Amino acid sequence: MHRMAPGAQAPGSGAAQAPAASAPPAAADPHHPGAAAPGTAGQSPSTIAFMAANEKMHRDMAITFTGDADRDFAASMIPHHEGAIAMARVQLAHGRDPAMRRLAEAVISAQESEIATLRAFLARPR
């Protein structure tokens, strides 16, 4: 029996595809750091943006598991890597340390490459 995470998509619904455009989550959008979500009063713009990125990543990782470890790994890692990219972008928008900024840039490059590899794998016929 396959387990499905709460809120996961039904089989064949494109869970591993790029997320569809949707309304922004309740937390702030990293591109609009002034848009605070409920319960974020007094938190820095970077904290709000990190929280939004983390919330989206975890929500998007709630895929439908197929029992195929290779495909489930690939489908789970895409939103995980997208989350890493979102967090790196928050760092670039708000961070000041040159070493951390270089690391954020390297994370974006590496994760984009890995996402392309994972999507190519999922596009292959079974």
Secondary structure, DSSP 8 states (H G I E B T S, - for coil): ---B-TT---TTS-TTS--------SS--TT-TT---TT-TT--HHHHHHHHHHHHHHHHT--B--S-HHHHHHHHHHHHHHHHHHHHHHHHHH---HHHHHHHHHHHHHHHHHHHHHHHHHHS--
